[in-house]
């Protein structure tokens, strides 16, 4: 990204994590209104585990209920890395067209798939496996490449394969959309790097560097405990704002943006290597237990039983805060109240 500034802003781990929690509305929930849903989904809400997006909304928005993810202001799509995401409908271009590839061959494949899908559906909906069969695809997952055209939406509730349909183009300027996607990443995951942005978005490293280069005048170079990175210049006051009130507990679902990290960023969030291996497993990630601003354990749910694995012995107040969060989880279809089981 060119030369670094000679005297970058030096940020501590506490400043970085405090900023991310505040921006992510994890220290204090947002008020129960539609605008809060868009703010909670500013970098998208990964929904690749059934109702993970709903639990991410609940962690950030007061009064979230079992149907909050179905609000008319939200849509589902194959977003970053072609994972299922819930986003604000008005941000469709950012999370779809923003990932439209620069490579001409890849562009043509996406456009061809989108055009064939549109002609097949004719305004109707169809299970994506059936759509793949009808188009003669060996693997229906190939339809995900059409999502980068900004014309494909899905609905996935977890029990069955997604339903797919097409919509009018979300925009006509992929590069403009990518710059906004980069700004979203910088705002929610910052400090960050072009390489981290590219991995998160599922685009090439070169495309990530080009986006950051184009944003150069609106960025501030920073030095973090894990190396040099960038933040949005307008976020600098918030990054240096200092400590504020911290929520006693939050239960973050698998794939939540707060710990949707790779490489050294994981070490910054969770310094202990054994704890990192428990949180970021090689298969399905567990949920993360956030206690007083620190990831302090994991959680898993089986029907009405929620098992907490803590890294140390939580105080009575911490236990009560976690159990209150568990009781308030807006999980549809529960027959009984959530029972919390503690493993320490």
C-alpha positions as CSV (number, residue, x, y, z in Angstrom):
1,X,0.0,0.0,0.0
2,X,2.9,2.4,-0.5
3,X,5.0,3.9,2.2
4,X,3.8,3.9,5.8
5,X,3.6,7.1,7.7
6,X,6.8,7.9,9.5
7,X,5.1,8.2,12.9
8,X,2.0,5.9,12.9
9,X,-0.6,6.2,15.7
10,X,0.3,3.6,18.3
11,X,-2.7,1.6,19.7
12,X,-2.9,-0.8,22.6
13,X,-4.9,-4.0,22.7
14,X,-7.3,-2.5,25.1
15,X,-8.0,0.5,22.8
16,X,-8.5,-1.8,19.8
17,X,-10.9,-4.2,21.4
18,X,-12.7,-1.4,23.2
19,X,-13.3,0.3,19.9
20,X,-14.5,-2.9,18.2
21,X,-16.9,-3.6,21.0
22,X,-18.3,-0.1,20.9
23,X,-18.6,0.0,17.2
24,X,-20.2,-3.5,17.3
25,X,-22.7,-2.4,19.9
26,X,-21.5,-5.1,22.3
27,X,-21.0,-2.9,25.3
28,X,-24.4,-1.3,25.1
29,X,-27.3,-2.6,23.0
30,X,-28.9,-0.4,20.3
31,X,-32.5,0.8,20.7
32,X,-35.2,-1.5,19.2
33,X,-35.8,0.2,15.9
34,X,-35.2,-0.6,12.2
35,X,-32.2,1.6,11.9
36,X,-30.5,-0.4,14.6
37,X,-30.8,-3.5,12.5
38,X,-28.8,-1.9,9.7
39,X,-26.2,-0.7,12.2
40,X,-25.9,-4.2,13.7
41,X,-25.5,-5.6,10.1
42,X,-23.0,-2.9,9.0
43,X,-20.4,-5.6,8.1
44,X,-23.1,-8.2,7.5
45,X,-24.3,-10.9,9.8
46,X,-23.0,-14.3,9.0
47,X,-25.8,-16.8,9.0
48,X,-24.1,-20.0,7.9
49,X,-25.2,-21.7,11.2
50,X,-29.0,-21.8,11.6
51,X,-30.1,-18.5,13.1
52,X,-26.6,-17.3,13.9
53,X,-27.6,-13.9,12.4
54,X,-30.5,-13.7,14.8
55,X,-28.3,-14.3,17.8
56,X,-25.8,-11.7,16.5
57,X,-28.7,-9.2,16.3
58,X,-29.8,-10.1,19.8
59,X,-26.3,-9.4,21.1
60,X,-26.5,-5.9,19.7
61,X,-30.2,-4.7,19.6
62,X,-32.5,-4.5,22.5
63,X,-35.8,-6.3,22.2
64,X,-34.8,-8.6,19.4
65,X,-37.2,-11.4,18.9
66,X,-37.3,-14.7,17.1
67,X,-38.4,-13.1,13.8
68,X,-36.0,-10.1,13.9
69,X,-33.9,-11.6,11.1
70,X,-37.0,-11.6,8.9
71,X,-37.6,-7.9,9.2
72,X,-38.6,-6.3,5.8
73,X,-35.4,-4.2,6.0
74,X,-33.2,-7.3,5.8
75,X,-32.4,-9.8,3.2
76,X,-30.3,-13.0,2.9
77,X,-27.6,-13.6,0.3
78,X,-24.4,-15.5,-0.4
79,X,-22.0,-12.8,0.9
80,X,-18.3,-12.6,1.8
81,X,-16.6,-15.9,1.0
82,X,-20.0,-17.1,-0.4
83,X,-21.2,-17.7,3.2
84,X,-24.9,-17.1,4.0
85,X,-25.3,-13.6,5.3
86,X,-28.1,-11.4,6.6
87,X,-27.7,-7.8,5.5
88,X,-29.7,-4.6,5.2
89,X,-31.6,-4.7,1.9
90,X,-30.3,-1.2,1.0
91,X,-26.8,-2.6,1.2
92,X,-27.2,-5.3,-1.3
93,X,-24.8,-3.7,-3.8
94,X,-22.1,-3.4,-1.2
95,X,-22.1,-7.1,-0.2
96,X,-22.7,-8.5,-3.7
97,X,-21.4,-6.2,-6.4
98,X,-18.6,-5.2,-4.1
99,X,-17.2,-8.7,-4.5
100,X,-17.6,-8.8,-8.3
101,X,-14.3,-10.1,-9.6
102,X,-11.8,-8.0,-11.7
103,X,-10.8,-11.1,-13.6
104,X,-12.6,-11.1,-17.0
105,X,-13.2,-14.9,-17.1
106,X,-14.7,-14.9,-13.6
107,X,-16.9,-11.9,-14.4
108,X,-18.3,-13.7,-17.5
109,X,-19.0,-16.8,-15.5
110,X,-20.9,-14.8,-12.8
111,X,-22.9,-12.9,-15.4
112,X,-23.7,-16.0,-17.5
113,X,-24.9,-17.9,-14.4
114,X,-27.0,-14.9,-13.3
115,X,-28.6,-14.5,-16.8
116,X,-29.4,-18.2,-17.1
117,X,-30.8,-18.3,-13.6
118,X,-33.0,-15.2,-14.3
119,X,-34.3,-16.8,-17.5
120,X,-35.1,-20.1,-15.7
121,X,-36.9,-18.6,-12.8
122,X,-38.9,-15.9,-14.6
123,X,-39.7,-14.2,-11.3
124,X,-40.4,-17.4,-9.4
125,X,-38.5,-19.0,-6.5
126,X,-36.9,-22.4,-6.5
127,X,-34.8,-24.6,-4.2
128,X,-31.2,-24.0,-5.3
129,X,-30.5,-27.6,-5.8
130,X,-33.4,-27.9,-8.3
131,X,-32.2,-24.7,-10.0
132,X,-28.8,-26.2,-10.4
133,X,-30.2,-29.4,-11.9
134,X,-32.4,-27.4,-14.3
135,X,-29.3,-25.5,-15.5
136,X,-27.3,-28.7,-15.9
137,X,-24.8,-27.9,-13.3
138,X,-22.8,-30.7,-11.8
139,X,-22.7,-28.8,-8.5
140,X,-25.5,-26.4,-7.5
141,X,-23.0,-24.6,-5.3
142,X,-21.7,-23.0,-8.6
143,X,-24.8,-20.8,-8.4
144,X,-23.1,-18.9,-5.6
145,X,-20.9,-17.2,-8.1
146,X,-23.9,-15.5,-9.6
147,X,-24.4,-13.7,-6.2
148,X,-21.6,-11.2,-7.0
149,X,-23.8,-9.7,-9.8
150,X,-26.1,-8.2,-7.2
151,X,-29.1,-10.0,-8.7
152,X,-29.5,-13.1,-6.5
153,X,-31.2,-13.5,-3.1
154,X,-31.8,-16.5,-1.0
155,X,-33.8,-17.6,2.0
156,X,-32.3,-20.3,4.2
157,X,-33.9,-21.2,7.5
158,X,-31.5,-24.0,8.3
159,X,-33.7,-27.1,7.9
160,X,-33.7,-27.3,4.1
161,X,-31.6,-26.1,1.2
162,X,-31.9,-22.4,0.4
163,X,-34.6,-21.1,-1.9
164,X,-33.2,-18.8,-4.6
165,X,-34.6,-16.0,-6.8
166,X,-33.4,-13.1,-8.8
167,X,-33.9,-9.4,-8.4
168,X,-33.1,-6.3,-10.5
169,X,-29.4,-5.3,-10.4
170,X,-28.4,-3.7,-7.1
171,X,-26.0,-1.3,-8.8
172,X,-23.8,-0.7,-11.8
173,X,-20.4,0.2,-10.3
174,X,-18.5,-2.7,-8.8
175,X,-15.5,-0.7,-7.8
176,X,-17.6,1.9,-5.9
177,X,-19.3,-1.0,-4.1
178,X,-16.0,-2.6,-3.2
179,X,-14.7,0.7,-1.7
180,X,-17.7,0.8,0.5
181,X,-17.2,-2.8,1.5
182,X,-13.7,-2.0,2.4
183,X,-14.9,1.0,4.5
184,X,-17.3,-1.4,6.3
185,X,-14.5,-3.8,7.0
186,X,-12.2,-1.0,8.3
187,X,-15.0,0.3,10.6
188,X,-16.0,-3.0,12.1
189,X,-12.7,-4.9,12.1
190,X,-10.2,-2.1,12.2
191,X,-7.3,-1.7,12.6
192,X,-6.9,-4.0,9.7
193,X,-4.9,-4.6,6.5
194,X,-5.6,-5.1,2.8
195,X,-4.8,-8.7,3.1
196,X,-7.2,-9.2,6.0
197,X,-9.9,-7.4,4.0
198,X,-9.3,-9.7,1.0
199,X,-9.6,-12.8,3.1
200,X,-12.7,-11.7,4.8
201,X,-14.5,-10.6,1.6
202,X,-13.3,-13.6,-0.4
203,X,-11.6,-11.5,-3.1
204,X,-8.1,-11.6,-4.4
205,X,-5.2,-10.1,-2.5
206,X,-4.6,-7.7,-5.4
207,X,-8.2,-6.5,-5.3
208,X,-7.9,-5.9,-1.6
209,X,-4.7,-3.8,-2.0
210,X,-6.2,-1.8,-4.9
211,X,-9.2,-0.9,-2.7
212,X,-7.1,0.3,0.2
213,X,-4.8,2.2,-2.1
214,X,-7.9,4.0,-3.5
215,X,-9.0,4.9,0.1
216,X,-5.5,6.0,1.1
217,X,-6.4,9.7,1.8
218,X,-9.2,8.6,4.1
219,X,-7.1,6.2,6.2
220,X,-4.8,6.6,9.1
221,X,-1.8,4.3,9.6
222,X,-1.5,2.7,13.0
223,X,0.9,0.4,14.9
224,X,-0.7,-2.4,16.9
225,X,0.7,-5.1,19.2
226,X,0.6,-7.4,16.1
227,X,2.0,-5.0,13.5
228,X,1.1,-2.1,11.2
229,X,-2.4,-1.7,10.0
230,X,-5.0,1.0,9.0
231,X,-8.1,2.6,10.4
232,X,-10.6,5.0,8.9
233,X,-9.3,8.5,9.7
234,X,-12.8,9.5,10.9
235,X,-12.7,6.6,13.4
236,X,-9.5,7.9,15.2
237,X,-11.4,9.8,17.9
238,X,-13.5,6.7,18.7
239,X,-10.5,4.5,18.8
240,X,-8.8,6.8,21.3
241,X,-11.9,7.5,23.3
242,X,-10.8,5.4,26.3
243,X,-12.6,2.9,28.4
244,X,-16.4,3.2,29.0
245,X,-19.1,1.0,30.4
246,X,-18.7,-2.7,29.4
247,X,-21.5,-5.2,29.2
248,X,-21.3,-7.9,31.9
249,X,-22.0,-10.7,29.4
250,X,-22.8,-11.5,25.8
251,X,-23.3,-14.8,24.0
252,X,-21.9,-14.5,20.5
253,X,-22.9,-17.2,17.9
254,X,-20.6,-19.0,15.6
255,X,-19.3,-16.7,12.9
256,X,-20.1,-13.5,14.8
257,X,-18.2,-10.5,13.4
258,X,-16.5,-9.9,16.7
259,X,-14.4,-13.0,16.3
260,X,-14.6,-13.6,12.6
261,X,-10.8,-13.3,12.4
262,X,-7.8,-15.0,10.9
263,X,-4.1,-15.2,11.7
264,X,-2.5,-12.8,14.2
265,X,-5.8,-11.0,14.7
266,X,-7.0,-14.1,16.6
267,X,-3.9,-13.8,18.9
268,X,-4.8,-10.2,19.6
269,X,-8.3,-11.1,20.7
270,X,-7.5,-14.3,22.5
271,X,-3.8,-14.3,23.6
272,X,-3.7,-17.9,25.0
273,X,-3.0,-20.5,22.3
274,X,-5.0,-23.3,24.0
275,X,-8.0,-21.0,24.3
276,X,-7.7,-20.0,20.6
277,X,-7.8,-23.6,19.5
278,X,-11.0,-24.1,21.6
279,X,-12.7,-21.2,20.0
280,X,-11.5,-21.5,16.4
281,X,-11.8,-25.2,15.8
282,X,-11.0,-27.0,12.6
283,X,-14.7,-27.8,12.1
284,X,-17.8,-26.0,13.4
285,X,-16.9,-23.1,15.7
286,X,-18.6,-22.9,19.1
287,X,-20.2,-19.7,20.3
288,X,-18.0,-17.2,22.2
289,X,-18.7,-16.1,25.8
290,X,-17.9,-12.4,26.2
291,X,-17.5,-11.5,29.9
292,X,-16.7,-7.9,30.9
293,X,-15.2,-7.2,27.5
294,X,-13.0,-10.3,27.2
295,X,-13.7,-13.6,25.4
296,X,-13.6,-15.9,28.4
297,X,-15.0,-19.2,27.1
298,X,-17.2,-21.0,24.6
299,X,-20.8,-22.2,24.5
300,X,-22.8,-24.8,22.6
301,X,-26.5,-25.5,22.6
302,X,-28.3,-28.8,22.2
303,X,-32.1,-28.3,22.2
304,X,-32.8,-26.5,25.5
305,X,-29.4,-27.2,27.1
306,X,-26.7,-24.6,26.8
307,X,-23.3,-25.7,27.9
308,X,-20.7,-23.1,29.0
309,X,-17.0,-23.9,29.0
310,X,-15.2,-21.2,30.8
311,X,-11.5,-20.4,30.9
312,X,-11.2,-20.0,34.7
313,X,-13.8,-19.7,37.4
314,X,-16.4,-17.0,36.7
315,X,-17.7,-14.9,39.6
316,X,-21.3,-15.3,40.8
317,X,-22.2,-12.1,39.1
318,X,-20.7,-13.3,35.8
319,X,-22.7,-16.6,36.1
320,X,-25.9,-14.7,36.7
321,X,-25.2,-12.4,33.7
322,X,-24.6,-15.3,31.4
323,X,-27.7,-17.1,32.6
324,X,-29.7,-14.0,32.1
325,X,-28.4,-13.7,28.5
326,X,-29.2,-17.4,27.9
327,X,-32.7,-17.0,29.2
328,X,-33.3,-14.1,26.8
329,X,-32.0,-15.8,23.6
330,X,-34.7,-15.4,21.0
331,X,-34.6,-19.0,19.8
332,X,-37.7,-20.1,17.9
333,X,-39.3,-23.5,18.6
334,X,-38.1,-24.0,22.2
335,X,-40.4,-26.3,24.2
336,X,-38.9,-25.4,27.6
337,X,-36.7,-22.8,29.2
338,X,-33.0,-22.8,28.4
339,X,-31.0,-24.8,31.0
340,X,-27.4,-23.6,31.5
341,X,-24.8,-26.3,32.3
342,X,-21.4,-25.0,33.4
343,X,-18.1,-26.8,32.6
344,X,-15.0,-25.3,34.2
